[in-house]
Amino acid sequence: MEISQIIPHIEVLIFASEKPLTSLDIVELINNTFGFLEERVMLDQVESALEGIREKYDSEFYPFEVRESGGGWQFLTKVSYHTTIAQLNGDKFLKRLSNAALETLAIIAYKQPITKGEIEAIRGVNSDYSIQKLLEKELVLISGRNENMPGKPLVYATSKNFMDYFGINSAADLPKIREVLSEQIVEGTLMNPHGFTDLPVAETIAEEEPVEEKSDAAISAITVNEDGELIIKNDAEEEGMKDEGTTETPE
């Protein structure tokens, strides 16, 4: 069967479905529809058709799009029309999660399945209210109990609505922790004295810190060589130099 023939059937299946449809779901449904044909639709054909459908509705002429979100393919309105759609549902679509709820949701998303006690140990505060709000919004759900902990506490995990809310297809699509933290890391800058001047460091030091003109001995006591190293001559060296440079004239 040609891809152009199955595209309309894929569109109506996605449009009419109450839940996101995976590519395998679509393959099975279409083959059930055309069960009398010997040639069955293959997964690669459906995926090629879905790519064509996605590109079609990406056009600015359509206020909706076909996206793989919440575990499968579905029709979704485009972001630029969300404020308009909110008029049909009051403020429900315009409400945002509080910082506490977002913090709790992030912990559940990355650590799931997780108990309330573990969430509170990470946050350092009571999380009853935040968890209750997330349950009411159906962003998280109770996935069971931890049989290995005392009292067998409830464990929480993200829901299908969570993936729809954030526009991802699975929890694996969440950004990695290292990717998030890498944007916040500030590396120190190594300072090199040679980067501040075109002149040799020895000359710069000599200009910025001139030696007081007290005596010839004081000037020669501290010097800077061509490599920029400070050389301090002790009294013994100076006396030796004086002795070497002095000759006695015979009477």
C-alpha positions as CSV (number, residue, x, y, z in Angstrom):
1,M,0.0,0.0,0.0
2,E,1.3,3.5,-0.9
3,I,2.1,5.8,1.9
4,S,-0.2,8.5,0.5
5,Q,-3.1,6.0,0.9
6,I,-2.5,5.4,4.6
7,I,-1.8,9.1,5.6
8,P,-5.6,10.0,5.9
9,H,-6.2,6.9,8.0
10,I,-3.4,7.8,10.4
11,E,-4.7,11.3,10.8
12,V,-8.2,10.3,11.7
13,L,-6.9,7.7,14.1
14,I,-4.8,10.2,16.0
15,F,-7.5,12.8,15.9
16,A,-10.2,10.5,17.2
17,S,-8.1,8.7,19.9
18,E,-8.7,9.6,23.5
19,K,-5.1,8.8,24.3
20,P,-1.7,9.2,22.5
21,L,-1.1,6.5,19.9
22,T,2.3,4.9,19.5
23,S,3.6,4.0,16.0
24,L,2.9,0.3,16.8
25,D,-0.7,1.0,17.8
26,I,-1.2,2.8,14.5
27,V,0.3,-0.2,12.5
28,E,-2.0,-2.6,14.3
29,L,-5.1,-0.5,13.8
30,I,-4.5,0.1,10.1
31,N,-3.8,-3.5,9.4
32,N,-7.0,-4.4,11.2
33,T,-8.9,-1.9,9.0
34,F,-7.4,-3.4,5.8
35,G,-7.3,-7.0,7.0
36,F,-8.6,-8.3,3.7
37,L,-5.5,-7.2,1.8
38,E,-2.6,-9.5,1.5
39,E,-0.1,-6.6,1.7
40,R,0.2,-5.5,5.3
41,V,1.4,-2.1,6.4
42,M,4.9,-2.1,7.9
43,L,6.2,0.0,10.8
44,D,8.7,1.9,8.5
45,Q,5.8,2.9,6.3
46,V,3.8,4.3,9.2
47,E,6.9,6.2,10.5
48,S,7.5,7.8,7.1
49,A,3.8,8.8,6.9
50,L,4.0,10.3,10.4
51,E,7.0,12.3,9.5
52,G,5.1,13.7,6.5
53,I,2.1,14.5,8.6
54,R,4.2,16.2,11.2
55,E,5.8,18.4,8.5
56,K,2.4,19.2,7.0
57,Y,0.9,20.6,10.2
58,D,4.1,22.5,11.1
59,S,3.0,25.0,8.5
60,E,1.8,28.4,9.8
61,F,-1.6,27.8,8.1
62,Y,-2.6,25.3,10.9
63,P,-3.2,26.3,14.5
64,F,-2.5,22.8,15.7
65,E,0.3,20.2,15.1
66,V,1.0,16.5,15.4
67,R,3.5,15.7,18.0
68,E,4.9,12.7,19.8
69,S,4.1,13.6,23.4
70,G,2.8,11.7,26.5
71,G,3.9,8.3,25.2
72,G,2.5,8.6,21.7
73,W,1.3,10.7,18.7
74,Q,-1.5,13.3,19.2
75,F,-2.9,16.5,17.8
76,L,-1.9,19.5,20.0
77,T,-2.7,23.2,19.7
78,K,0.3,25.4,19.0
79,V,1.7,27.5,21.9
80,S,0.7,30.8,20.3
81,Y,-3.0,29.9,20.7
82,H,-2.9,28.7,24.3
83,T,-4.2,32.0,25.7
84,T,-7.2,31.9,23.3
85,I,-8.0,28.3,24.3
86,A,-7.8,29.3,28.0
87,Q,-10.9,31.4,27.6
88,L,-12.9,28.1,27.3
89,N,-11.6,26.8,30.5
90,G,-11.3,29.9,32.7
91,D,-7.9,30.2,34.5
92,K,-7.2,26.5,34.6
93,F,-4.7,26.6,31.7
94,L,-3.1,29.8,32.9
95,K,-2.2,28.7,36.4
96,R,1.5,27.9,37.0
97,L,3.0,25.6,39.5
98,S,4.5,27.1,42.6
99,N,8.3,26.9,43.2
100,A,7.7,24.4,46.0
101,A,5.6,22.2,43.7
102,L,8.1,22.4,40.9
103,E,10.9,21.5,43.3
104,T,9.0,18.5,44.5
105,L,8.0,17.5,41.0
106,A,11.6,17.6,39.8
107,I,12.7,15.4,42.7
108,I,10.0,12.8,41.9
109,A,10.8,13.0,38.1
110,Y,14.5,12.3,38.6
111,K,14.3,9.9,41.6
112,Q,11.1,8.0,40.9
113,P,9.9,5.8,42.4
114,I,10.4,7.7,45.6
115,T,8.7,8.0,49.1
116,K,7.5,11.1,50.8
117,G,10.1,10.7,53.5
118,E,12.9,10.6,50.8
119,I,11.5,13.7,49.2
120,E,11.4,15.6,52.5
121,A,15.0,14.4,53.3
122,I,16.2,16.0,50.0
123,R,14.1,19.2,50.4
124,G,14.6,19.6,54.1
125,V,10.9,20.7,54.6
126,N,7.5,19.1,54.9
127,S,6.1,18.2,51.4
128,D,2.6,17.1,52.2
129,Y,0.9,20.1,50.5
130,S,3.1,20.0,47.4
131,I,2.6,16.3,46.9
132,Q,-1.2,16.7,47.4
133,K,-1.4,19.5,44.8
134,L,0.6,17.4,42.3
135,L,-1.7,14.5,42.8
136,E,-4.8,16.8,42.3
137,K,-3.3,18.0,39.0
138,E,-2.6,14.4,38.1
139,L,1.1,15.2,37.4
140,V,2.2,12.4,39.8
141,L,0.6,9.2,40.9
142,I,1.0,6.6,43.6
143,S,2.8,3.7,42.0
144,G,2.8,1.3,44.9
145,R,4.6,0.8,48.2
146,N,8.2,0.3,49.2
147,E,8.2,-3.2,50.6
148,N,11.8,-2.9,51.9
149,M,11.2,0.2,54.2
150,P,9.6,0.1,57.6
151,G,5.9,0.7,57.4
152,K,5.9,0.1,53.6
153,P,5.4,3.7,52.7
154,L,3.7,4.9,49.5
155,V,6.0,5.6,46.5
156,Y,5.3,8.3,43.9
157,A,6.1,8.5,40.2
158,T,5.3,10.9,37.3
159,S,2.1,10.3,35.2
160,K,1.2,10.5,31.5
161,N,-0.1,14.0,32.2
162,F,3.3,15.0,33.4
163,M,4.8,14.1,30.0
164,D,1.9,16.0,28.3
165,Y,2.4,19.0,30.6
166,F,6.1,19.4,29.7
167,G,5.8,18.2,26.1
168,I,8.1,15.1,26.4
169,N,7.5,11.6,25.3
170,S,9.0,9.7,28.3
171,A,11.0,10.4,31.5
172,A,14.1,9.5,29.5
173,D,13.7,12.8,27.6
174,L,14.3,14.9,30.7
175,P,17.6,16.8,30.5
176,K,20.5,15.1,32.3
177,I,21.5,16.7,35.6
178,R,25.1,17.3,34.4
179,E,23.6,19.3,31.4
180,V,21.6,21.5,33.7
181,L,24.5,22.1,36.1
182,S,27.1,22.7,33.4
183,E,25.3,26.0,32.5
184,Q,25.9,27.2,36.1
185,I,29.6,26.3,36.4
186,V,31.9,29.3,36.3
187,E,35.5,28.5,35.7
188,G,38.3,30.7,37.2
189,T,40.6,32.6,34.9
190,L,44.3,31.9,35.2
191,M,46.2,35.2,35.4
192,N,49.6,35.4,33.7
193,P,51.7,38.5,34.4
194,H,53.0,38.6,30.9
195,G,49.4,39.1,29.6
196,F,49.3,42.6,31.2
197,T,52.3,44.2,29.4
198,D,54.4,44.0,26.3
199,L,57.5,44.7,28.3
200,P,59.6,42.1,30.1
201,V,58.4,41.5,33.7
202,A,61.8,42.6,35.0
203,E,61.5,46.0,33.4
204,T,57.9,46.4,34.6
205,I,58.8,45.6,38.2
206,A,61.8,48.0,38.1
207,E,59.6,50.8,36.8
208,E,56.8,50.3,39.2
209,E,58.9,49.8,42.3
210,P,62.0,52.1,41.9
211,V,64.7,51.6,44.5
212,E,65.3,54.5,46.8
213,E,68.6,56.3,46.1
214,K,70.3,55.8,49.4
215,S,73.7,54.4,48.4
216,D,75.5,52.4,45.8
217,A,75.4,49.5,48.2
218,A,71.7,49.7,48.8
219,I,71.0,49.7,45.0
220,S,73.2,46.7,44.4
221,A,71.7,44.7,47.3
222,I,68.5,43.9,45.4
223,T,68.5,43.4,41.7
224,V,66.4,41.8,39.0
225,N,67.9,39.7,36.3
226,E,66.8,39.4,32.7
227,D,64.4,36.5,33.6
228,G,62.5,38.6,36.0
229,E,63.9,37.0,39.2
230,L,64.8,39.0,42.3
231,I,68.4,38.5,43.4
232,I,69.2,39.5,47.0
233,K,72.9,39.9,47.8
234,N,73.9,39.3,51.4
235,D,76.6,41.2,53.2
236,A,79.1,38.4,52.9
237,E,78.8,38.4,49.1
238,E,79.2,42.1,49.0
239,E,82.3,42.0,51.2
240,G,83.7,39.3,49.0
241,M,83.1,41.4,45.9
242,K,84.8,44.4,47.6
243,D,87.8,42.3,48.5
244,E,88.1,40.9,44.9
245,G,87.8,44.4,43.4
246,T,90.4,45.9,45.8
247,T,94.2,45.5,45.3
248,E,96.9,46.7,47.7
249,T,99.6,48.9,46.2
250,P,103.0,47.9,47.6
251,E,104.8,50.7,49.3
